[in-house]
Amino acid sequence: MGIKRRHWAWAAAPPALALLAATGCASTPGVRAEPTAAPSVSGASTRPVARVCAEPAAGPAKAPAGAVTVDPAVTGDLAAKTKSSPPNTTFWLRPGTHRLDPDRYAQVIPKNGDRYLGAPGAVLDGRKRNQYAFGGTARDVTIRYLTVQGFVAPQNEGVVNHDSADGWVIEHTTIQHNSGAGLMAGARQRVRASCLRDNGQYGMDAYKSGGHIGGLVVEGNEIVGNNTGDWERRQEGCGCTGGIKFWAVNGADVRGNWVHDNRGTGLWADTDNNDFRIENNVLEANDGAALIYETSYNAVIRNNTIRRNNWVEGRRAADRGDDFPFATVYLSESGGEPRIKARTDKIEIYRNLLENNWSGITLWENADRFCNSPANTSSGDCTLLVRNTDRCAKPAIATAPLYADCRWKTQRVDIHDNRFVLDKSVVKCTVTCDRMAVLANYGTYPNWSPYKGERVAEAITLEQHNRWRDNVYLGPWKFVANDPSRVLDFEQWQGTPYQQDAGSTFRAGDGG
């Protein structure tokens, strides 16, 4: 891991659904808002969201036929019975609090096809002693109707599916109050109608060391209050938090989730992800961006309600005088690439409502970040177009095809038919919270870089087919092109040379 997030540098660096009532939100600079009780959508139809933490589905009150019954009164009973049973066994956990042996490494090691069902009130509690709940490499394990809490996984490790085994199904499960990541992910994993709440680092970390994750489905979950350890402050720039973090995932469907009140970013795809569909989610009141798509490829982002995000991190940046357009939807070195197989060959952002966030959408490239550059914070990684990172070196990198292929490019981004609403009296801001942007830095580093000067800034702004069109703007929006100092009004944004937002409408003043 060790992948860091850098915004701006001149050098170096079936779900249970319910309709919820509307609530307000106030924010004090530097202070996290109270968790959102329920989302609402202003100016659009109310979207059903996954209210699964407050209303978890109940498991079977009696053991299914043939199931092995697990007794909460016997410490370690779940792990012992799993060990002594054959693969494809169903385990039914009685009501009550189940415990593992007190050894820190005690955990349940499933066999292929094992199924774990919690009765109403069944809890597996690590008591702040055990690091992991479920580990090992068994395939096609199912966990349903169980609460998993109180485990103390180390940083960058997870509690459930600790070893990122493939084919797991996590449904109607509450994973809460753990350190590290509540849940890890493997290939073909399904996470549905579950509550990932108040975990120390991530709700889920979709990362597999030395392996590949594809066919990931995250559907109808509530993902709330994660990163209680505030890791970005403890390790500045670590890029190691989020409601969910995705690393090198090839194919993911993220739909119908309520992602809210996480400390930091809601959803963050970082480094060589591809083929994402992020749709029909409610992303709100996260301290940082609702969504970051970084050094990744080919995605559809549609029909989401995105509101009241980035108030804490955006205001913090403004208070320190940073003029970078910190965004609620942030695409960093990410774009469409037809040569990489996916369900789309671009990044398409459409039919979303963005309401009263700190700024809107930023498309960004760091000119100094490319394969083999010391400024590449995805250390050791290269683009999906260059398998041998050593090829990205002087003098070959200065000529085709490596000049293009050694750099993650923000290109072929199509932003259309969205509704952008901003009322500064709601956000409680005066400046820098009203930005829509496409920009890069002035390339300076390293000394052998072929991307020095304004080459990348000109490319992302004018040459890489990044386009806003047919959107609706309500409120005092401003637009940034090329670099942070070039702030435009709507007429300039639509005019030459930028020619953005053809067919869009703009009503200044505070939106409503």
C-alpha positions as CSV (number, residue, x, y, z in Angstrom):
1,M,0.0,0.0,0.0
2,G,1.5,3.3,1.0
3,I,-0.3,5.1,-1.8
4,K,-0.7,8.8,-1.1
5,R,-3.2,11.4,-2.2
6,R,-1.8,14.6,-3.7
7,H,-4.0,17.3,-5.0
8,W,-1.6,20.0,-6.1
9,A,2.1,20.0,-6.3
10,W,4.5,22.1,-8.4
11,A,7.1,19.5,-7.8
12,A,7.7,16.3,-5.9
13,A,4.6,14.6,-4.6
14,P,-31.2,-7.3,-2.7
15,P,-31.0,-4.6,-0.4
16,A,-33.3,-3.4,2.4
17,L,-34.4,0.0,1.2
18,A,-36.5,2.7,2.9
19,L,-37.6,6.3,2.2
20,L,-36.1,8.6,4.8
21,A,-37.3,12.0,5.9
22,A,-35.4,15.2,5.4
23,T,-33.0,16.7,7.9
24,G,-30.8,19.7,8.0
25,C,-27.1,20.0,8.7
26,A,-24.9,22.7,10.2
27,S,-21.2,22.9,10.2
28,T,-18.6,24.6,12.3
29,P,-15.1,25.1,10.7
30,G,-12.9,22.2,11.6
31,V,-15.6,20.3,13.4
32,R,-17.4,17.2,12.0
33,A,-21.1,17.5,11.6
34,E,-23.3,15.1,13.6
35,P,-24.2,12.0,11.6
36,T,-27.0,12.5,9.2
37,A,-30.2,11.1,10.4
38,A,-31.8,10.7,7.0
39,P,-31.2,12.0,3.5
40,S,-33.5,14.1,1.3
41,V,-33.2,15.3,-2.2
42,S,-34.1,18.9,-3.0
43,G,-35.0,19.6,-6.6
44,A,-35.2,16.0,-7.6
45,S,-37.4,13.0,-6.8
46,T,-36.7,11.4,-3.5
47,R,-34.4,8.5,-3.9
48,P,-34.8,5.3,-1.8
49,V,-31.7,4.6,0.3
50,A,-30.3,1.8,2.4
51,R,-31.3,2.4,6.0
52,V,-29.8,-0.8,7.2
53,C,-27.9,0.3,10.3
54,A,-31.1,1.5,12.2
55,E,-33.3,-1.3,10.8
56,P,-31.1,-4.5,10.3
57,A,-32.9,-7.5,8.9
58,A,-33.4,-10.4,11.4
59,G,-31.8,-13.8,10.8
60,P,-33.5,-17.1,11.3
61,A,-34.9,-17.7,14.8
62,K,-34.4,-21.4,14.5
63,A,-31.5,-23.4,13.2
64,P,-32.0,-24.4,9.5
65,A,-32.2,-28.1,8.8
66,G,-28.7,-29.7,8.9
67,A,-27.0,-26.6,10.4
68,V,-24.4,-26.8,13.2
69,T,-25.5,-24.8,16.2
70,V,-23.0,-22.5,17.8
71,D,-23.3,-21.7,21.5
72,P,-22.4,-18.2,22.8
73,A,-21.8,-19.6,26.3
74,V,-18.8,-21.6,25.0
75,T,-15.8,-19.4,24.3
76,G,-14.2,-20.3,20.9
77,D,-17.1,-22.5,19.9
78,L,-17.5,-21.0,16.5
79,A,-13.8,-21.4,15.5
80,A,-13.7,-25.0,17.0
81,K,-16.8,-26.2,15.2
82,T,-15.6,-24.6,11.9
83,K,-12.3,-26.5,12.2
84,S,-14.0,-29.9,12.9
85,S,-16.7,-29.6,10.3
86,P,-16.3,-30.4,6.5
87,P,-16.6,-27.8,3.8
88,N,-20.0,-26.5,2.8
89,T,-21.3,-26.6,6.3
90,T,-24.0,-24.2,7.6
91,F,-23.4,-22.7,11.0
92,W,-26.2,-21.1,13.0
93,L,-25.1,-18.8,15.8
94,R,-27.6,-18.7,18.7
95,P,-28.7,-15.3,20.1
96,G,-26.1,-13.7,22.3
97,T,-22.5,-12.6,22.3
98,H,-20.1,-15.1,20.8
99,R,-16.4,-14.9,21.7
100,L,-13.2,-16.3,20.3
101,D,-10.3,-17.5,22.4
102,P,-8.4,-14.6,24.0
103,D,-5.3,-15.0,21.9
104,R,-4.9,-12.0,19.6
105,Y,-4.6,-14.2,16.5
106,A,-7.6,-16.4,17.4
107,Q,-10.0,-16.3,14.4
108,V,-12.5,-18.3,12.4
109,I,-10.9,-20.1,9.4
110,P,-13.8,-21.2,7.1
111,K,-13.6,-23.9,4.6
112,N,-14.9,-23.6,1.0
113,G,-18.6,-23.0,0.8
114,D,-19.2,-22.5,4.5
115,R,-22.2,-20.5,5.5
116,Y,-22.6,-18.5,8.8
117,L,-26.1,-17.4,9.8
118,G,-26.8,-15.3,12.9
119,A,-30.0,-15.6,14.9
120,P,-31.7,-12.4,16.0
121,G,-29.2,-10.8,18.4
122,A,-26.2,-12.9,17.4
123,V,-23.0,-10.9,17.9
124,L,-19.4,-11.9,17.3
125,D,-17.3,-9.7,19.6
126,G,-13.5,-9.4,19.6
127,R,-13.6,-7.6,22.9
128,K,-10.7,-5.4,21.7
129,R,-8.4,-8.5,22.1
130,N,-8.7,-10.4,18.8
131,Q,-7.4,-8.9,15.7
132,Y,-9.4,-10.8,13.1
133,A,-12.9,-12.4,12.9
134,F,-12.8,-14.4,9.7
135,G,-9.7,-15.2,7.7
136,G,-8.1,-17.7,5.5
137,T,-8.3,-18.4,1.7
138,A,-11.5,-20.5,1.5
139,R,-13.7,-19.6,-1.4
140,D,-17.4,-18.9,-1.6
141,V,-18.0,-18.3,2.1
142,T,-21.3,-16.6,3.1
143,I,-22.0,-14.5,6.2
144,R,-25.5,-13.3,6.9
145,Y,-27.5,-11.7,9.7
146,L,-24.5,-11.4,12.0
147,T,-23.0,-8.4,13.9
148,V,-19.2,-8.4,14.0
149,Q,-17.6,-5.8,16.4
150,G,-14.8,-5.0,18.7
151,F,-11.9,-6.4,16.7
152,V,-8.5,-4.6,16.6
153,A,-7.0,-5.3,13.1
154,P,-3.7,-3.4,12.5
155,Q,-3.5,-0.5,10.1
156,N,-4.2,-1.6,6.4
157,E,-5.6,-5.0,7.6
158,G,-9.2,-6.1,7.9
159,V,-11.5,-8.0,10.3
160,V,-13.9,-9.9,8.0
161,N,-12.3,-11.8,5.0
162,H,-8.9,-10.7,6.3
163,D,-7.1,-12.5,3.5
164,S,-9.2,-11.2,0.6
165,A,-10.5,-14.7,-0.4
166,D,-12.6,-14.9,-3.5
167,G,-16.4,-15.3,-3.9
168,W,-17.5,-14.3,-0.4
169,V,-21.1,-13.1,0.1
170,I,-21.7,-10.6,3.0
171,E,-25.4,-9.9,3.4
172,H,-27.6,-8.3,6.2
173,T,-24.5,-8.1,8.3
174,T,-23.3,-5.3,10.6
175,I,-19.6,-4.7,10.9
176,Q,-18.9,-2.0,13.4
177,H,-16.5,-0.5,15.9
178,N,-13.5,-2.3,14.7
179,S,-9.9,-1.1,14.1
180,G,-8.4,-1.2,10.6
181,A,-10.9,-2.1,7.8
182,G,-14.2,-3.7,8.8
183,L,-14.2,-5.8,5.7
184,M,-11.6,-6.8,3.0
185,A,-12.7,-7.8,-0.5
186,G,-11.7,-10.6,-2.9
187,A,-12.8,-11.3,-6.5
188,R,-16.5,-11.9,-7.1
189,Q,-17.4,-10.6,-3.7
190,R,-20.9,-9.5,-3.0
191,V,-21.7,-7.1,-0.2
192,R,-25.4,-6.4,0.1
193,A,-27.8,-4.8,2.6
194,S,-25.1,-4.5,5.2
195,C,-24.1,-1.9,7.7
196,L,-20.4,-0.9,7.7
197,R,-20.2,1.6,10.6
198,D,-17.7,3.4,12.7
199,N,-14.6,1.3,11.8
200,G,-11.2,2.8,12.5
201,Q,-9.8,3.1,9.0
202,Y,-12.2,1.8,6.3
203,G,-15.6,0.4,6.1
204,M,-14.3,-1.9,3.4
205,D,-10.8,-2.1,1.8
206,A,-11.0,-3.7,-1.7
207,Y,-7.3,-4.6,-1.8
208,K,-5.7,-8.0,-2.6
209,S,-2.0,-8.3,-2.1
210,G,-0.5,-10.1,-5.1
211,G,-3.9,-10.9,-6.6
212,H,-6.7,-9.5,-8.6
213,I,-10.2,-8.3,-7.7
214,G,-12.9,-8.4,-10.3
215,G,-16.7,-8.8,-10.4
216,L,-17.2,-6.9,-7.2
217,V,-20.7,-5.9,-6.2
218,V,-21.5,-3.4,-3.4
219,E,-25.2,-2.9,-3.2
220,G,-27.8,-1.5,-0.9
221,N,-25.4,-0.9,2.1
222,E,-25.1,1.8,4.6
223,I,-21.5,3.0,5.0
224,V,-21.3,5.5,7.8
225,G,-18.8,7.1,10.3
226,N,-15.7,5.2,9.1
227,N,-12.1,6.4,9.7
228,T,-12.7,7.0,13.4
229,G,-8.9,6.8,13.7
230,D,-8.6,9.9,11.6
231,W,-5.6,8.4,9.7
232,E,-5.1,11.2,7.2
233,R,-4.2,13.5,10.1
234,R,-2.1,10.9,11.9
235,Q,-0.2,10.2,8.7
236,E,-0.5,13.3,6.5
237,G,-1.2,12.5,2.9
238,C,-1.3,8.7,3.5
239,G,-4.3,8.2,1.2
240,C,-5.3,5.3,3.4
241,T,-8.9,6.0,4.4
242,G,-12.4,6.1,3.1
243,G,-15.9,4.7,3.6
244,I,-14.7,2.3,0.9
245,K,-11.2,2.2,-0.8
246,F,-10.7,0.3,-4.1
247,W,-7.3,-0.7,-5.3
248,A,-6.7,-2.3,-8.8
249,V,-10.2,-3.5,-9.0
250,N,-11.2,-4.5,-12.6
251,G,-15.0,-4.5,-12.7
252,A,-17.2,-3.2,-9.9
253,D,-20.8,-2.3,-9.5
254,V,-21.5,0.1,-6.6
255,R,-25.2,0.9,-6.5
256,G,-28.0,1.9,-4.1
257,N,-25.7,2.6,-1.1
258,W,-26.1,5.3,1.5
259,V,-22.5,6.6,2.1
260,H,-22.6,9.3,4.7
261,D,-20.8,11.0,7.5
262,N,-17.5,9.3,7.0
263,R,-14.4,11.2,8.2
264,G,-12.7,11.9,4.9
265,T,-13.7,10.5,1.5
266,G,-16.9,8.5,0.9
267,L,-15.8,6.3,-2.0
268,W,-12.2,6.3,-3.2
269,A,-10.9,4.3,-6.2
270,D,-7.1,4.6,-6.2
271,T,-4.6,3.2,-8.7
272,D,-5.4,1.1,-11.8
273,N,-9.0,0.5,-11.2
274,N,-11.1,-0.1,-14.3
275,D,-14.7,-0.6,-15.4
276,F,-16.7,0.9,-12.5
277,R,-20.4,1.6,-12.4
278,I,-21.3,3.9,-9.6
279,E,-25.1,4.5,-9.7
280,N,-28.2,5.3,-7.7
281,N,-26.2,6.0,-4.5
282,V,-26.8,8.8,-1.9
283,L,-23.4,10.2,-1.0
284,E,-23.8,12.9,1.7
285,A,-22.2,14.7,4.6
286,N,-18.8,13.1,4.2
287,D,-16.0,15.3,5.6
288,G,-14.1,15.1,2.3
289,A,-15.0,14.3,-1.3
290,A,-18.0,12.1,-2.0
291,L,-16.0,10.3,-4.7
292,I,-12.4,10.2,-5.8
293,Y,-11.5,8.3,-8.9
294,E,-7.6,8.4,-9.1
295,T,-5.1,7.0,-11.6
296,S,-7.9,4.8,-12.9
297,Y,-9.9,4.1,-16.1
298,N,-13.4,3.8,-17.7
299,A,-16.3,4.4,-15.4
300,V,-20.0,5.4,-15.4
301,I,-21.1,7.6,-12.6
302,R,-24.9,8.2,-12.9
303,N,-28.1,8.8,-11.0
304,N,-26.5,9.6,-7.7
305,T,-27.6,12.2,-5.2
306,I,-24.5,13.9,-3.9
307,R,-25.0,16.6,-1.2
308,R,-23.3,18.4,1.7
309,N,-19.9,16.7,1.1
310,N,-16.4,18.2,1.6
311,W,-17.5,20.9,4.1
312,V,-14.7,20.0,6.6
313,E,-11.8,19.4,4.2
314,G,-12.8,22.1,1.8
315,R,-13.1,24.7,4.5
316,R,-9.8,23.6,6.1
317,A,-8.0,24.2,2.7
318,A,-9.7,27.6,2.3
319,D,-8.7,28.6,5.8
320,R,-5.0,27.9,5.0
321,G,-5.2,30.0,1.8
322,D,-5.1,27.1,-0.6
323,D,-6.7,28.1,-3.9
324,F,-6.8,24.5,-5.4
325,P,-10.4,23.6,-6.3
326,F,-10.9,20.8,-3.8
327,A,-13.9,19.0,-5.2
328,T,-16.8,16.8,-4.2
329,V,-16.3,14.6,-7.3
330,Y,-12.5,14.5,-7.9
331,L,-11.0,12.8,-11.0
332,S,-7.2,12.7,-10.6
333,E,-5.2,11.3,-13.5
334,S,-8.2,9.2,-14.6
335,G,-10.0,8.9,-17.9
336,G,-11.5,6.8,-20.6
337,E,-9.1,4.4,-22.5
338,P,-10.5,2.4,-25.4
339,R,-7.5,0.0,-25.3
340,I,-8.5,-1.3,-21.9
341,K,-11.5,-3.6,-22.0
342,A,-14.5,-2.3,-20.1
343,R,-18.3,-1.7,-20.5
344,T,-17.4,1.9,-21.5
345,D,-14.4,3.5,-23.1
346,K,-14.8,6.8,-21.3
347,I,-15.7,8.3,-17.9
348,E,-19.3,9.4,-18.2
349,I,-20.9,11.5,-15.4
350,Y,-24.5,12.1,-15.9
351,R,-28.0,12.5,-14.4
352,N,-26.5,13.3,-10.9
353,L,-27.8,15.9,-8.5
354,L,-24.9,17.7,-6.7
355,E,-26.4,20.0,-4.0
356,N,-24.7,22.3,-1.6
357,N,-21.4,20.6,-1.6
358,W,-18.0,22.4,-1.2
359,S,-17.4,22.9,-5.0
360,G,-18.4,20.5,-7.7
361,I,-16.3,18.4,-10.1
362,T,-12.6,18.8,-10.6
363,L,-10.6,17.1,-13.4
364,W,-6.9,17.2,-12.5
365,E,-3.5,15.9,-13.7
366,N,-0.3,16.2,-11.9
367,A,2.3,16.8,-14.6
368,D,5.0,15.3,-12.5
369,R,3.2,12.1,-11.7
370,F,4.0,9.3,-14.2
371,C,5.6,5.9,-14.2
372,N,9.1,5.9,-12.7
373,S,8.8,9.5,-11.5
374,P,9.7,10.1,-7.8
375,A,6.6,12.2,-7.8
376,N,4.4,9.1,-8.5
377,T,2.8,8.6,-5.1
378,S,1.5,5.2,-6.3
379,S,5.0,3.9,-5.6
380,G,6.1,1.2,-8.0
381,D,2.9,1.2,-10.0
382,C,2.6,2.0,-13.7
383,T,-0.3,2.6,-16.1
384,L,-2.2,-0.4,-17.4
385,L,-0.7,0.3,-20.8
386,V,2.9,-0.3,-19.7
387,R,3.6,-3.6,-18.0
388,N,7.3,-3.0,-17.6
389,T,7.8,0.2,-15.6
390,D,11.5,0.3,-16.5
391,R,10.5,1.2,-20.1
392,C,9.3,4.6,-18.8
393,A,12.8,6.2,-18.7
394,K,15.0,8.6,-20.7
395,P,15.2,8.7,-23.7
396,A,12.4,6.4,-24.7
397,I,9.7,8.1,-22.6
398,A,10.0,11.3,-24.7
399,T,8.8,9.5,-27.9
400,A,5.7,7.6,-29.0
401,P,4.1,5.5,-27.7
402,L,5.6,5.8,-24.2
403,Y,5.2,9.6,-24.1
404,A,1.4,9.0,-23.9
405,D,1.3,5.6,-22.2
406,C,3.6,6.2,-19.3
407,R,1.3,8.9,-17.9
408,W,-2.2,8.4,-16.4
409,K,-4.3,10.8,-18.3
410,T,-7.6,12.6,-17.4
411,Q,-9.2,12.2,-20.8
412,R,-12.5,11.4,-22.5
413,V,-14.5,12.6,-19.5
414,D,-18.1,13.4,-20.5
415,I,-20.1,15.4,-17.9
416,H,-23.7,16.0,-18.9
417,D,-27.3,16.3,-17.8
418,N,-26.4,16.9,-14.2
419,R,-28.0,19.4,-11.8
420,F,-25.5,21.5,-9.8
421,V,-27.1,23.5,-6.9
422,L,-25.2,25.8,-4.6
423,D,-26.5,28.0,-1.8
424,K,-23.6,29.6,0.0
425,S,-25.7,30.4,3.0
426,V,-26.3,26.7,3.5
427,V,-22.6,25.7,3.0
428,K,-21.6,28.8,5.1
429,C,-18.8,29.8,2.8
430,T,-17.8,32.9,0.9
431,V,-15.0,31.9,-1.4
432,T,-13.5,28.8,-3.2
433,C,-16.6,26.6,-2.5
434,D,-18.1,27.4,-5.9
435,R,-15.7,25.8,-8.3
436,M,-16.0,23.5,-11.4
437,A,-12.5,22.9,-12.7
438,V,-10.2,21.3,-15.3
439,L,-6.5,21.9,-14.7
440,A,-3.0,20.7,-14.1
441,N,0.2,22.0,-12.6
442,Y,3.3,23.4,-14.4
443,G,5.6,20.4,-14.9
444,T,9.0,20.8,-13.2
445,Y,10.2,17.4,-11.9
446,P,12.2,15.2,-12.3
447,N,14.9,16.7,-14.5
448,W,14.4,14.1,-17.2
449,S,10.7,14.5,-17.4
450,P,9.3,15.1,-20.9
451,Y,6.2,16.7,-19.4
452,K,7.7,20.0,-18.2
453,G,6.1,23.4,-18.5
454,E,2.4,23.8,-19.5
455,R,2.2,20.7,-21.8
456,V,-0.1,18.7,-19.5
457,A,-2.2,21.7,-18.5
458,E,-2.9,22.5,-22.1
459,A,-3.6,18.9,-22.9
460,I,-6.1,18.3,-20.1
461,T,-7.9,21.6,-20.7
462,L,-8.0,21.7,-24.5
463,E,-6.9,18.4,-26.2
464,Q,-8.0,15.4,-24.2
465,H,-11.7,15.4,-25.0
466,N,-12.9,16.5,-21.5
467,R,-16.4,18.0,-21.9
468,W,-19.2,19.5,-19.8
469,R,-22.5,19.8,-21.7
470,D,-26.3,20.1,-21.2
471,N,-26.1,20.7,-17.4
472,V,-28.2,22.9,-15.1
473,Y,-26.4,25.3,-12.8
474,L,-28.3,27.0,-9.9
475,G,-26.1,29.4,-7.8
476,P,-23.0,31.5,-8.0
477,W,-20.8,29.0,-9.8
478,K,-17.3,29.8,-11.1
479,F,-15.1,27.8,-13.4
480,V,-11.4,27.1,-13.4
481,A,-9.4,26.2,-16.4
482,N,-5.7,25.4,-16.9
483,D,-4.5,26.4,-13.5
484,P,-6.0,27.6,-10.2
485,S,-5.5,31.3,-10.9
486,R,-7.6,31.3,-14.1
487,V,-11.1,31.7,-12.7
488,L,-13.8,32.2,-15.3
489,D,-17.5,33.3,-15.3
490,F,-20.0,31.2,-17.2
491,E,-19.7,33.2,-20.4
492,Q,-15.9,32.8,-20.5
493,W,-16.3,29.1,-19.7
494,Q,-18.6,28.7,-22.7
495,G,-16.5,30.9,-25.0
496,T,-13.2,30.3,-26.9
497,P,-10.9,28.6,-26.3
498,Y,-12.7,26.4,-23.7
499,Q,-16.1,26.0,-25.3
500,Q,-17.5,24.1,-22.3
501,D,-21.1,23.5,-21.2
502,A,-22.8,23.8,-24.6
503,G,-26.5,23.5,-24.1
504,S,-26.2,24.1,-20.4
505,T,-28.3,26.7,-18.4
506,F,-27.0,28.9,-15.7
507,R,-28.9,30.9,-13.1
508,A,-26.7,33.0,-10.9
509,G,-27.4,33.9,-7.3
510,D,-27.8,31.3,-4.6
511,G,-29.4,28.1,-5.8
512,G,-32.5,26.5,-4.2
